[in-house]
Amino acid sequence: MEMSGEYSIDAPIAEVWAALNDIEILKVCIPGCEELEQVSETEMTAKVALKIGPVKARFNGVVTFENITPPEGYSIVGEGQGGVAGFAKGGADVRLVEDGDKTVLTYQAKAQVGGKIAQLGSRLIKSTAAKLADKFFKNFRDALVAEVASA
């Protein structure tokens, strides 16, 4: 399944780029994130608890950053195991474009699930995945705007 979106952020591109690489900001923006640890400059581990329809799952996963082109964007690739609930994997291309004193963030994401979660039906999974992706980027925009306002 594929998802995409666009956000206008009231911050310069350098600040948006820095926030996209700030583990503390990412941790509060990821829906259901319980833990996020930096393993290397391009890799993190995460624990995320999600409810997809009637299925609750805690995913342990790895997130890798690829195609890094500061401050224009990067690709995020991740995979998580949710025990009996199944697995989720996917990625997103995140791009930043300067627009005056604002930054336009666009993303294109793909996700795939397997196991018990995959049995829930493609419409439920797709709508949940789209909501989670949108929620992350909305949280990110809101966190960044709040940080800029308090500085």
ZAKOL-555264 format. One record per residue: y, z, x of N, C-alpha, C in turn. Coordinates in pm, 1 decimal. Example, Ala and Ser with C-alpha at 12.3 -4.5 7.8 and 13.67 -1.06 7.14 Angstrom:
<nodes>
<node <-569.0; 780.0; 1319.0>; <-450.0; 780.0; 1230.0>; <-330.0; 780.0; 1320.0>>
<node <-225.0; 708.0; 1285.0>; <-106.0; 714.0; 1367.0>; <3.0; 787.0; 1290.0>>
</nodes>
This chain:
<nodes>
<node <-117.5; 0.0; 83.8>; <0.0; 0.0; 0.0>; <123.0; 0.0; 87.7>>
<node <227.7; -65.4; 40.5>; <350.2; -79.0; 118.1>; <467.6; -21.2; 41.1>>
<node <559.9; 37.7; 115.9>; <679.3; 98.1; 58.0>; <797.5; 64.5; 147.3>>
<node <917.6; 62.7; 89.9>; <1036.4; 40.4; 170.3>; <1154.5; 107.9; 102.6>>
<node <1259.4; 128.1; 181.8>; <1378.5; 190.8; 126.3>; <1494.0; 179.3; 222.7>>
<node <1611.8; 216.8; 172.4>; <1732.4; 209.7; 253.0>; <1822.2; 326.6; 215.9>>
<node <1883.1; 388.1; 317.8>; <1975.8; 498.3; 296.9>; <2100.1; 476.3; 380.8>>
<node <2215.3; 504.1; 321.3>; <2340.6; 505.4; 395.4>; <2367.3; 651.1; 431.7>>
<node <2387.0; 676.7; 560.4>; <2404.2; 813.6; 609.0>; <2544.2; 828.5; 667.1>>
<node <2615.7; 931.4; 623.0>; <2752.2; 955.9; 669.6>; <2751.5; 1021.8; 807.1>>
<node <2704.6; 946.7; 906.2>; <2702.0; 995.8; 1045.1>; <2692.2; 875.4; 1137.7>>
<node <2746.4; 888.5; 1258.5>; <2736.1; 778.9; 1355.4>; <2590.6; 755.8; 1397.1>>
<node <2561.8; 633.4; 1439.9>; <2425.9; 594.6; 1474.7>; <2365.1; 684.6; 1583.1>>
<node <2445.7; 728.9; 1680.2>; <2393.5; 814.8; 1787.5>; <2342.5; 947.6; 1731.5>>
<node <2412.6; 1003.4; 1633.8>; <2369.9; 1130.2; 1573.0>; <2244.5; 1110.8; 1488.3>>
<node <2237.2; 999.6; 1417.7>; <2118.8; 971.5; 1336.1>; <1997.0; 953.7; 1427.3>>
<node <2015.7; 879.8; 1535.6>; <1906.0; 858.8; 1631.3>; <1858.9; 992.5; 1689.9>>
<node <1953.9; 1076.3; 1729.7>; <1917.8; 1207.0; 1786.1>; <1838.5; 1289.8; 1684.5>>
<node <1880.7; 1287.1; 1559.0>; <1811.2; 1363.4; 1455.1>; <1671.0; 1309.1; 1429.5>>
<node <1653.2; 1176.4; 1437.0>; <1520.7; 1117.0; 1418.9>; <1423.3; 1159.1; 1528.5>>
<node <1477.1; 1213.2; 1637.1>; <1394.7; 1256.3; 1749.1>; <1396.8; 1407.6; 1767.8>>
<node <1451.5; 1479.3; 1670.2>; <1461.7; 1625.2; 1675.8>; <1348.0; 1685.6; 1593.1>>
<node <1255.9; 1750.1; 1660.9>; <1136.3; 1802.3; 1594.0>; <1169.4; 1904.5; 1485.5>>
<node <1273.9; 1984.7; 1506.0>; <1309.8; 2085.5; 1406.4>; <1362.7; 2020.7; 1278.7>>
<node <1440.8; 1915.4; 1293.0>; <1490.7; 1843.9; 1175.1>; <1374.0; 1774.6; 1104.5>>
<node <1287.9; 1708.3; 1180.8>; <1173.7; 1639.7; 1120.5>; <1085.1; 1736.8; 1044.9>>
<node <1064.1; 1854.6; 1101.6>; <975.7; 1953.7; 1039.4>; <1024.3; 1993.8; 900.1>>
<node <1154.7; 2014.3; 884.6>; <1205.1; 2054.8; 753.0>; <1213.5; 1938.0; 655.0>>
<node <1207.5; 1814.7; 706.2>; <1218.8; 1697.1; 619.6>; <1084.7; 1646.4; 568.0>>
<node <976.3; 1672.7; 638.4>; <844.4; 1622.7; 599.0>; <792.5; 1705.3; 482.0>>
<node <769.6; 1643.6; 366.2>; <718.9; 1718.8; 251.8>; <585.9; 1788.6; 284.8>>
<node <580.0; 1918.7; 257.2>; <457.2; 1995.3; 277.3>; <426.8; 2031.2; 421.6>>
<node <519.5; 2005.8; 513.3>; <493.5; 2031.6; 654.9>; <483.2; 2181.7; 681.0>>
<node <371.2; 2223.1; 739.6>; <350.3; 2362.6; 777.0>; <369.7; 2383.0; 926.5>>
<node <330.9; 2283.8; 1005.8>; <346.1; 2290.9; 1150.9>; <375.9; 2151.9; 1204.5>>
<node <459.0; 2147.4; 1308.0>; <487.9; 2022.4; 1377.4>; <512.5; 2058.8; 1522.7>>
<node <429.7; 2005.2; 1610.6>; <440.5; 2038.4; 1752.3>; <449.7; 1912.3; 1836.1>>
<node <541.3; 1916.6; 1932.7>; <558.5; 1804.5; 2025.6>; <451.2; 1814.4; 2133.6>>
<node <371.7; 1709.2; 2149.4>; <266.9; 1703.9; 2250.7>; <318.9; 1632.1; 2374.7>>
<node <394.5; 1525.0; 2352.3>; <456.5; 1448.9; 2461.0>; <582.1; 1385.0; 2404.1>>
<node <648.8; 1303.7; 2483.1>; <770.7; 1238.3; 2433.8>; <743.0; 1145.0; 2317.4>>
<node <620.9; 1096.0; 2307.8>; <589.0; 998.6; 2203.3>; <480.4; 1045.5; 2106.7>>
<node <440.0; 1171.6; 2113.5>; <331.3; 1217.6; 2027.5>; <355.0; 1359.7; 1976.6>>
<node <320.0; 1380.0; 1848.1>; <327.3; 1511.5; 1784.9>; <198.9; 1536.9; 1707.4>>
<node <168.7; 1664.2; 1686.9>; <60.8; 1701.7; 1596.9>; <124.8; 1770.2; 1476.7>>
<node <58.0; 1758.7; 1362.4>; <115.4; 1814.2; 1240.4>; <7.9; 1872.0; 1150.0>>
<node <49.2; 1971.7; 1070.1>; <-31.6; 2022.8; 959.6>; <55.8; 2010.8; 835.6>>
<node <2.4; 1939.5; 735.9>; <78.1; 1913.2; 614.4>; <-10.1; 1944.3; 494.2>>
<node <43.8; 2020.2; 399.3>; <-28.2; 2051.2; 275.7>; <32.5; 1968.1; 162.9>>
<node <-52.4; 1892.8; 93.3>; <-6.3; 1806.0; -14.9>; <-93.3; 1821.4; -138.2>>
<node <-33.3; 1790.4; -251.9>; <-107.7; 1783.5; -377.9>; <-90.4; 1641.4; -429.1>>
<node <-201.5; 1572.1; -444.5>; <-199.4; 1436.2; -496.0>; <-280.8; 1438.4; -625.2>>
<node <-210.8; 1431.5; -737.0>; <-278.6; 1447.6; -865.4>; <-345.2; 1584.2; -867.8>>
<node <-474.1; 1589.8; -902.1>; <-544.1; 1718.7; -908.3>; <-597.8; 1765.7; -772.8>>
<node <-581.5; 1685.7; -668.0>; <-640.7; 1717.5; -537.8>; <-537.1; 1780.5; -445.6>>
<node <-567.7; 1901.0; -397.9>; <-485.4; 1966.6; -296.9>; <-556.7; 1951.2; -164.0>>
<node <-480.0; 1918.6; -62.1>; <-541.8; 1900.2; 69.5>; <-446.0; 1944.5; 178.8>>
<node <-503.7; 1990.5; 286.9>; <-427.6; 2025.9; 408.0>; <-472.8; 1927.3; 515.1>>
<node <-379.5; 1846.8; 560.5>; <-409.3; 1743.4; 659.8>; <-370.6; 1790.8; 798.8>>
<node <-459.8; 1769.3; 893.3>; <-430.1; 1788.0; 1034.9>; <-420.0; 1649.0; 1093.9>>
<node <-309.2; 1621.4; 1160.6>; <-292.7; 1485.3; 1206.9>; <-215.6; 1471.2; 1335.7>>
<node <-209.0; 1346.8; 1378.4>; <-136.9; 1308.2; 1499.2>; <-37.4; 1199.2; 1461.6>>
<node <83.6; 1212.0; 1512.8>; <188.7; 1114.3; 1488.8>; <233.1; 1059.6; 1624.8>>
<node <239.6; 928.5; 1635.0>; <280.0; 863.8; 1759.9>; <399.9; 773.5; 1734.0>>
<node <495.2; 775.4; 1827.5>; <611.3; 687.3; 1819.7>; <586.0; 568.0; 1910.7>>
<node <610.7; 448.0; 1858.0>; <590.0; 324.1; 1933.1>; <712.1; 234.4; 1915.5>>
<node <718.5; 128.0; 1995.5>; <827.2; 29.3; 1985.7>; <964.5; 96.8; 1980.7>>
<node <984.9; 192.8; 2069.3>; <1107.3; 272.7; 2070.5>; <1221.4; 191.0; 2132.4>>
<node <1328.3; 170.6; 2052.9>; <1445.8; 98.3; 2100.5>; <1572.0; 177.0; 2062.7>>
<node <1609.3; 276.3; 2146.5>; <1725.9; 359.4; 2115.1>; <1853.5; 276.8; 2111.3>>
<node <1945.6; 298.9; 2022.5>; <1936.6; 380.8; 1902.9>; <1903.2; 299.9; 1777.7>>
<node <1837.3; 185.2; 1795.4>; <1810.1; 98.1; 1679.8>; <1689.3; 138.6; 1597.0>>
<node <1592.0; 209.5; 1654.7>; <1478.8; 250.1; 1573.5>; <1349.8; 261.0; 1649.7>>
<node <1242.7; 282.1; 1573.8>; <1108.3; 292.5; 1629.8>; <1005.0; 273.6; 1519.7>>
<node <880.6; 269.9; 1561.6>; <769.5; 267.0; 1467.3>; <697.1; 400.1; 1477.3>>
<node <657.5; 453.1; 1364.2>; <581.9; 577.3; 1357.6>; <441.4; 541.2; 1311.0>>
<node <341.1; 589.4; 1381.8>; <202.1; 565.8; 1342.6>; <135.1; 702.3; 1332.1>>
<node <66.0; 726.6; 1221.4>; <3.3; 857.2; 1204.1>; <-130.2; 848.7; 1133.7>>
<node <-210.5; 951.2; 1157.7>; <-339.4; 963.1; 1091.1>; <-369.6; 1110.0; 1071.6>>
<node <-416.7; 1145.2; 952.2>; <-448.9; 1284.2; 922.8>; <-582.0; 1296.1; 852.9>>
<node <-652.8; 1403.2; 884.6>; <-780.6; 1433.5; 821.6>; <-760.7; 1549.6; 724.8>>
<node <-808.7; 1531.6; 601.8>; <-792.2; 1633.4; 498.7>; <-922.9; 1696.7; 457.3>>
<node <-1021.2; 1701.2; 547.2>; <-1150.1; 1762.3; 514.1>; <-1218.2; 1686.6; 402.1>>
<node <-1271.4; 1760.5; 303.7>; <-1344.1; 1696.3; 193.9>; <-1254.9; 1607.1; 108.8>>
<node <-1122.8; 1628.8; 114.5>; <-1030.5; 1546.5; 35.8>; <-1022.3; 1404.0; 89.1>>
<node <-1049.0; 1387.3; 218.8>; <-1045.7; 1253.1; 275.4>; <-948.7; 1241.3; 390.9>>
<node <-896.1; 1121.0; 408.7>; <-804.7; 1095.9; 519.7>; <-687.2; 1013.2; 471.1>>
<node <-582.2; 1017.0; 550.4>; <-465.4; 932.5; 525.6>; <-419.6; 878.3; 660.1>>
<node <-383.2; 751.2; 660.9>; <-324.6; 695.6; 782.2>; <-222.1; 591.6; 742.1>>
<node <-130.4; 569.9; 832.7>; <-26.8; 473.1; 802.2>; <79.4; 471.4; 908.5>>
<node <188.8; 408.2; 875.0>; <297.5; 397.3; 969.7>; <422.7; 349.8; 901.5>>
<node <531.2; 356.9; 976.6>; <659.5; 311.4; 923.4>; <743.6; 254.4; 1035.8>>
<node <813.7; 146.4; 1004.3>; <914.1; 92.3; 1094.6>; <1048.2; 142.9; 1045.2>>
<node <1119.0; 214.3; 1130.7>; <1248.2; 272.5; 1095.3>; <1354.9; 200.2; 1176.6>>
<node <1456.0; 149.7; 1107.8>; <1563.3; 76.1; 1174.6>; <1698.6; 136.8; 1137.9>>
<node <1786.9; 142.4; 1236.1>; <1922.3; 193.9; 1216.7>; <2022.2; 82.7; 1248.1>>
<node <2124.7; 70.9; 1163.8>; <2230.4; -27.3; 1184.4>; <2363.7; 42.7; 1160.8>>
<node <2455.0; 25.1; 1256.4>; <2588.6; 82.9; 1245.3>; <2665.8; 12.4; 1134.4>>
<node <2734.9; 91.8; 1051.7>; <2817.1; 37.1; 943.9>; <2947.0; 116.1; 942.0>>
<node <3039.0; 80.3; 1031.1>; <3163.1; 156.9; 1044.9>; <3130.4; 293.4; 1102.6>>
<node <3173.2; 399.6; 1032.0>; <3142.4; 535.3; 1078.1>; <3014.7; 589.1; 1012.5>>
<node <2942.9; 503.1; 944.6>; <2816.0; 539.8; 880.8>; <2701.4; 467.5; 950.1>>
<node <2579.9; 505.5; 911.6>; <2460.5; 438.4; 963.4>; <2372.3; 403.2; 844.9>>
<node <2320.8; 281.5; 845.5>; <2226.3; 239.9; 741.7>; <2085.8; 251.6; 800.4>>
<node <2003.6; 334.2; 738.8>; <1864.8; 352.6; 779.3>; <1776.7; 276.8; 680.8>>
<node <1691.7; 189.1; 732.3>; <1594.5; 120.5; 647.5>; <1455.4; 152.5; 699.8>>
<node <1360.2; 154.5; 608.7>; <1221.7; 176.7; 650.4>; <1127.7; 87.3; 571.9>>
<node <1020.7; 48.9; 637.3>; <909.8; -21.7; 574.8>; <785.4; 54.3; 616.8>>
<node <710.9; 102.2; 519.3>; <595.1; 186.8; 549.5>; <469.5; 130.7; 484.9>>
<node <357.2; 160.6; 549.3>; <225.5; 126.2; 496.1>; <140.4; 251.4; 500.1>>
<node <55.8; 268.6; 400.2>; <-32.7; 385.1; 397.0>; <-169.8; 343.8; 345.5>>
<node <-269.1; 416.3; 392.4>; <-407.5; 392.6; 350.5>; <-473.4; 529.2; 337.9>>
<node <-552.1; 546.8; 232.3>; <-624.9; 672.2; 213.3>; <-771.8; 642.9; 190.4>>
<node <-854.3; 741.7; 218.5>; <-997.9; 727.8; 196.0>; <-1056.7; 860.5; 155.2>>
<node <-1178.4; 859.0; 108.9>; <-1244.8; 981.1; 66.4>; <-1212.3; 1013.4; -78.3>>
<node <-1215.5; 1141.6; -111.1>; <-1194.0; 1188.4; -248.0>; <-1057.6; 1144.0; -302.4>>
<node <-957.0; 1143.1; -215.9>; <-823.0; 1102.5; -258.6>; <-823.4; 958.7; -309.0>>
<node <-897.1; 872.2; -241.9>; <-899.7; 730.2; -278.4>; <-958.2; 708.0; -417.5>>
<node <-1034.3; 804.6; -466.8>; <-1096.2; 791.5; -598.9>; <-999.2; 822.6; -712.3>>
<node <-877.9; 865.6; -679.2>; <-781.7; 905.1; -782.2>; <-720.2; 786.7; -855.6>>
<node <-728.1; 670.9; -798.9>; <-668.7; 553.5; -862.1>; <-549.1; 505.9; -783.9>>
<node <-539.9; 375.9; -768.2>; <-438.3; 318.7; -680.7>; <-296.1; 342.3; -731.2>>
<node <-276.0; 344.7; -862.9>; <-140.2; 365.7; -913.6>; <-88.2; 505.0; -880.4>>
<node <-173.0; 606.5; -899.1>; <-133.2; 743.9; -867.8>; <-106.8; 759.2; -718.1>>
<node <-194.2; 702.5; -636.9>; <-178.9; 713.3; -491.9>; <-52.2; 641.6; -446.3>>
<node <-30.6; 522.6; -497.8>; <87.7; 445.4; -456.6>; <216.0; 516.3; -498.5>>
<node <221.6; 565.8; -620.6>; <344.4; 632.9; -664.9>; <366.7; 762.2; -586.7>>
<node <260.2; 835.0; -555.6>; <273.5; 957.7; -477.0>; <319.2; 924.5; -335.0>>
<node <260.2; 823.9; -273.3>; <299.0; 785.0; -137.3>; <445.2; 740.4; -134.4>>
<node <486.9; 663.1; -233.2>; <625.6; 617.3; -238.3>; <720.7; 735.5; -256.0>>
<node <683.7; 831.9; -340.5>; <767.3; 950.7; -361.0>; <777.4; 1033.1; -233.3>>
<node <665.5; 1048.2; -161.6>; <666.3; 1125.7; -37.4>; <752.1; 1058.8; 69.8>>
<node <740.4; 927.4; 83.9>; <821.5; 855.1; 182.1>; <969.3; 867.6; 146.2>>
<node <1002.3; 846.0; 19.9>; <1140.7; 854.5; -23.9>; <1194.7; 996.3; -6.5>>
<node <1112.1; 1095.8; -37.7>; <1153.7; 1236.0; -23.8>; <1182.9; 1269.1; 122.3>>
<node <1099.3; 1220.6; 215.6>; <1125.6; 1245.7; 357.2>; <1261.9; 1191.5; 396.9>>
<node <1289.2; 1065.4; 364.6>; <1414.0; 1004.0; 408.1>; <1534.7; 1062.7; 335.1>>
<node <1518.1; 1103.6; 209.9>; <1626.8; 1172.1; 138.5>; <1652.0; 1307.5; 203.3>>
<node <1545.5; 1383.3; 232.4>; <1560.8; 1511.7; 300.8>; <1629.9; 1492.3; 435.8>>
<node <1589.3; 1387.0; 507.8>; <1647.2; 1358.8; 638.5>; <1797.0; 1333.0; 625.9>>
<node <1834.1; 1245.8; 532.4>; <1976.4; 1215.6; 512.2>; <2053.8; 1342.6; 477.2>>
<node <2001.2; 1421.4; 383.6>; <2069.9; 1542.2; 339.8>; <2081.7; 1644.5; 452.7>>
<node <1975.0; 1661.2; 532.9>; <1978.3; 1755.7; 644.7>; <2080.5; 1713.5; 749.0>>
<node <2086.2; 1585.6; 776.0>; <2178.7; 1534.0; 877.4>; <2323.1; 1546.6; 830.6>>
<node <2349.2; 1513.7; 705.0>; <2484.2; 1523.8; 651.8>; <2528.5; 1670.3; 651.8>>
<node <2439.5; 1763.0; 617.0>; <2471.6; 1906.5; 618.7>; <2499.5; 1952.7; 761.5>>
<node <2422.5; 1904.5; 857.9>; <2442.1; 1942.3; 997.9>; <2575.2; 1890.2; 1050.5>>
<node <2609.6; 1766.0; 1016.0>; <2736.6; 1707.6; 1058.6>; <2853.1; 1784.2; 995.9>>
<node <2839.5; 1822.2; 868.0>; <2945.9; 1893.7; 799.0>; <2969.2; 2033.0; 858.9>>
<node <2863.7; 2097.7; 905.9>; <2877.7; 2232.8; 961.5>; <2924.5; 2231.9; 1107.2>>
<node <2920.9; 2116.0; 1170.5>; <2960.7; 2108.2; 1313.1>; <3110.6; 2100.7; 1330.7>>
</nodes>
